[in-house]
Amino acid sequence: ALTLDGGTGGAITVASITSGGDLTVTDGASATFSGDVNADAVTLTSSAGTIAFQGNTVIDTSLSVAGTVSGVSFTGATNTVAGATVFLNQGTLTLGDESTDSITFAGGLDTTGNATNPATVNVAGTVATTNSALDLGAVSLDAATTLDSGATGGTLNVGAVTGGQALTLDGGTGGAITVASIT
């Protein structure tokens, strides 16, 4: 297990983590993982700035994001997260930064309807679940985007969509799709 604590003002910078095991970020001004990350359970408890996963990221067990985290971003080309994931951070959530990026949340994804949730969700590329619910609040399209709840479909709920980029919504064979608005 690896715990990173940068105190209230320290920036955390890690090139890569490939050994697996649990990863916890408990505090810091920000945290940047510039290369690939392979971890079991990842727990993000507090950060004044963004916790950025810039390389390909594999989280084998679960991802937990507390309301005391400001921002979280996944901008590697290929990312996978096991378990149901609820983002409670209050700043920005970025899922991809290019149309070729992909991130899959095997157990589902939720960014809305809780006491705290991201103020902004930026998406690019493919954001998918494995036949599980994909619940997003308001989203901004940063590049061409596909939101996909799996081949046999989980529900796909999206708030207001802005950004003017191409958007594909795929609920599979049985997933209901609900979108608040697209502008």
Solvent accessible surface area in square Angstrom, and as a share of the most:
residue,aa,sasa,rsa
1,A,128,0.99
2,L,73,0.36
3,T,84,0.49
4,L,29,0.14
5,D,98,0.51
6,G,24,0.23
7,G,32,0.31
8,T,124,0.72
9,G,61,0.58
10,G,27,0.26
11,A,76,0.59
12,I,18,0.09
13,T,106,0.62
14,V,28,0.16
15,A,73,0.57
16,S,56,0.36
17,I,20,0.10
18,T,102,0.59
19,S,105,0.68
20,G,21,0.20
21,G,26,0.25
22,D,67,0.35
23,L,2,0.01
24,T,31,0.18
25,V,1,0.00
26,T,41,0.24
27,D,39,0.20
28,G,1,0.01
29,A,33,0.26
30,S,32,0.21
31,A,0,0.00
32,T,37,0.21
33,F,0,0.00
34,S,59,0.38
35,G,21,0.20
36,D,70,0.36
37,V,2,0.01
38,N,55,0.28
39,A,1,0.01
40,D,50,0.26
41,A,24,0.19
42,V,1,0.00
43,T,45,0.26
44,L,0,0.00
45,T,49,0.28
46,S,31,0.20
47,S,4,0.03
48,A,79,0.61
49,G,22,0.21
50,T,59,0.35
51,I,0,0.00
52,A,12,0.09
53,F,0,0.00
54,Q,88,0.39
55,G,10,0.10
56,N,60,0.31
57,T,0,0.00
58,V,57,0.32
59,I,2,0.01
60,D,77,0.40
61,T,76,0.44
62,S,43,0.28
63,L,7,0.03
64,S,58,0.37
65,V,3,0.02
66,A,31,0.24
67,G,18,0.17
68,T,94,0.54
69,V,1,0.01
70,S,40,0.26
71,G,2,0.02
72,V,1,0.00
73,S,14,0.09
74,F,1,0.00
75,T,33,0.19
76,G,3,0.03
77,A,58,0.45
78,T,75,0.43
79,N,3,0.02
80,T,58,0.34
81,V,2,0.01
82,A,27,0.21
83,G,30,0.29
84,A,75,0.58
85,T,1,0.01
86,V,58,0.33
87,F,0,0.00
88,L,59,0.30
89,N,0,0.00
90,Q,99,0.44
91,G,20,0.19
92,T,53,0.31
93,L,0,0.00
94,T,23,0.13
95,L,0,0.00
96,G,3,0.03
97,D,73,0.38
98,E,100,0.45
99,S,62,0.40
100,T,113,0.65
101,D,9,0.05
102,S,37,0.24
103,I,3,0.02
104,T,43,0.25
105,F,0,0.00
106,A,44,0.34
107,G,32,0.30
108,G,5,0.05
109,L,4,0.02
110,D,35,0.18
111,T,3,0.02
112,T,54,0.31
113,G,79,0.76
114,N,60,0.31
115,A,113,0.88
116,T,40,0.23
117,N,29,0.15
118,P,15,0.10
119,A,83,0.64
120,T,56,0.33
121,V,2,0.01
122,N,28,0.14
123,V,0,0.00
124,A,1,0.01
125,G,2,0.02
126,T,47,0.28
127,V,0,0.00
128,A,14,0.11
129,T,5,0.03
130,T,73,0.43
131,N,68,0.35
132,S,25,0.16
133,A,41,0.32
134,L,0,0.00
135,D,31,0.16
136,L,3,0.02
137,G,16,0.16
138,A,59,0.46
139,V,5,0.03
140,S,30,0.19
141,L,9,0.05
142,D,70,0.36
143,A,17,0.13
144,A,42,0.33
145,T,5,0.03
146,T,39,0.23
147,L,0,0.00
148,D,35,0.18
149,S,0,0.00
150,G,9,0.09
151,A,81,0.63
152,T,87,0.50
153,G,18,0.17
154,G,11,0.10
155,T,65,0.38
156,L,0,0.00
157,N,55,0.28
158,V,7,0.04
159,G,16,0.15
160,A,41,0.31
161,V,2,0.01
162,T,64,0.37
163,G,43,0.41
164,G,73,0.70
165,Q,83,0.37
166,A,69,0.54
167,L,45,0.23
168,T,75,0.44
169,L,47,0.23
170,D,59,0.31
171,G,5,0.05
172,G,33,0.32
173,T,127,0.74
174,G,63,0.61
175,G,16,0.15
176,A,65,0.51
177,I,78,0.40
178,T,79,0.46
179,V,44,0.25
180,A,76,0.59
181,S,51,0.33
182,I,107,0.54
183,T,118,0.69
